[in-house]
Amino acid sequence: MSKKDKQQFKENCKKSYHEKTEKHISEINDKRRESRRQFMKNKPNYNGVYFDSIWELNVYKYCIKNNISIIREPISIEYIFNNKTLSAYPDFLIKNTLVEIKGNQFVKQDGTWINPYAKEDSGAMEAKHQALLKANVKIWYEKDVNDFLSRNLEVN
């Protein structure tokens, strides 16, 4: 095989590899997008903003209706659990206060967090809880949400 033929063969292989790789990546991205669509279609939303709970949705709508500054998942807070770096996303920045809304089912009597749906993830939930507290995120439970919505809880 001549040098020119070898070069042409090499270029054809690269081209074929890149086309297959690009197609594969595109297929993976399509699957991710579809998976995300399926996941999100069951989540409450308001004007294209998705929420993990009705409580979050109600707080957001209340702020919009009452001209209270609110941003959904404004920052990420990194924390370590089992030698892995994870990220927590506080639900809102309301005025100048970071707020995480959590259902009572996620809290044990001693105040630590658990995952009632996957007990094996409870350690990670408590690590997230501690990271949010360390970052001065206000944790709102059912009473806090109800107090805010009935104007009995002020946010700075």
C-alpha positions in Angstrom: 0.0 0.0 0.0 1.4 3.3 -1.0 1.9 6.2 1.5 -0.9 8.1 -0.2 -3.3 5.1 0.1 -2.3 4.6 3.8 -3.1 8.3 4.5 -6.4 8.0 2.7 -7.3 4.9 4.6 -6.4 6.6 7.9 -8.6 9.6 7.0 -11.5 7.4 6.1 -11.2 5.5 9.4 -11.1 8.8 11.3 -14.1 10.1 9.4 -16.1 7.0 10.0 -15.1 6.9 13.7 -16.1 10.6 14.2 -19.4 10.1 12.4 -20.2 7.1 14.5 -19.1 8.9 17.7 -21.1 12.0 16.9 -24.2 9.9 16.1 -23.7 7.9 19.3 -23.4 11.1 21.4 -26.4 12.6 19.6 -28.4 9.5 20.5 -27.3 9.6 24.1 -28.3 13.3 24.3 -31.7 12.5 22.7 -32.3 9.8 25.3 -31.3 12.2 28.1 -33.6 14.9 26.9 -36.5 12.4 26.6 -35.7 11.0 30.1 -35.7 14.6 31.5 -39.0 15.3 29.7 -40.6 12.2 31.2 -39.3 13.1 34.6 -40.4 16.7 34.4 -43.9 16.0 33.0 -45.1 14.8 36.4 -43.7 17.8 38.3 -45.7 20.8 39.1 -44.8 23.8 36.9 -45.8 27.5 36.5 -44.9 29.4 33.4 -42.3 26.7 32.4 -40.6 26.7 35.9 -40.7 23.2 37.4 -40.9 22.4 41.1 -40.4 19.4 43.3 -43.5 20.0 45.4 -46.8 21.8 45.5 -45.4 23.8 48.5 -42.6 25.1 46.3 -45.0 26.0 43.6 -47.3 27.8 46.0 -44.5 29.8 47.5 -43.3 30.8 44.0 -46.8 31.8 42.9 -47.3 33.8 46.1 -44.1 35.7 45.6 -44.9 36.5 41.9 -48.4 37.6 42.8 -47.2 39.8 45.6 -44.2 41.3 43.8 -41.7 39.6 46.2 -38.3 39.0 44.6 -37.8 35.3 44.0 -35.3 33.2 42.0 -35.6 29.4 41.6 -32.5 27.4 42.5 -30.2 30.4 42.4 -26.9 28.7 43.4 -25.3 25.3 44.0 -23.6 24.4 47.2 -21.0 21.7 47.1 -20.6 19.2 49.9 -18.7 15.9 50.4 -20.4 12.6 51.1 -18.6 9.2 51.0 -15.6 10.9 49.3 -17.8 12.2 46.5 -18.5 15.9 45.7 -22.2 16.5 45.5 -24.3 19.6 44.9 -27.3 21.0 46.7 -29.5 23.6 45.1 -31.5 25.7 47.6 -35.1 26.0 46.3 -35.2 29.8 46.2 -33.6 33.1 46.8 -36.5 35.1 48.3 -35.4 38.8 48.7 -32.0 38.2 50.1 -32.6 34.9 51.9 -31.8 31.4 50.6 -34.7 29.0 51.3 -35.0 25.2 51.1 -38.5 23.8 51.5 -38.6 20.3 52.9 -41.6 18.1 53.7 -41.9 16.8 57.2 -41.5 13.2 55.9 -37.8 14.0 55.3 -37.1 14.9 59.0 -36.6 12.5 61.9 -37.7 13.5 65.4 -34.1 14.5 66.2 -34.1 16.9 63.3 -31.8 15.0 61.0 -32.8 14.4 57.4 -33.7 11.1 55.8 -34.9 9.9 52.5 -38.1 8.1 53.2 -38.3 6.8 49.7 -34.7 5.3 49.6 -33.4 4.7 53.1 -29.9 4.0 51.7 -29.7 7.7 50.6 -30.4 9.0 54.1 -26.7 9.7 54.9 -26.5 11.8 51.8 -29.6 13.7 52.8 -28.2 14.5 56.2 -24.9 15.7 54.5 -26.9 17.9 52.3 -28.8 19.2 55.3 -25.6 20.1 57.1 -24.2 21.8 54.0 -27.3 24.0 53.6 -27.2 25.0 57.3 -23.5 25.8 57.0 -24.3 28.1 54.0 -27.0 29.9 56.1 -29.9 28.5 54.0 -33.2 28.8 55.9 -35.0 25.5 56.0 -38.8 25.8 55.8 -41.0 23.0 56.8 -44.8 22.8 56.6 -45.5 25.3 59.4 -43.0 27.8 57.9 -44.5 27.6 54.5 -48.0 28.1 55.9 -46.8 31.0 58.0 -45.2 32.6 55.0 -48.3 32.2 52.8 -50.5 33.6 55.5 -48.0 36.5 56.0 -47.0 35.5 59.5 -43.4 34.8 58.4 -41.2 37.7 57.0 -38.2 37.2 54.8 -35.4 39.8 54.7 
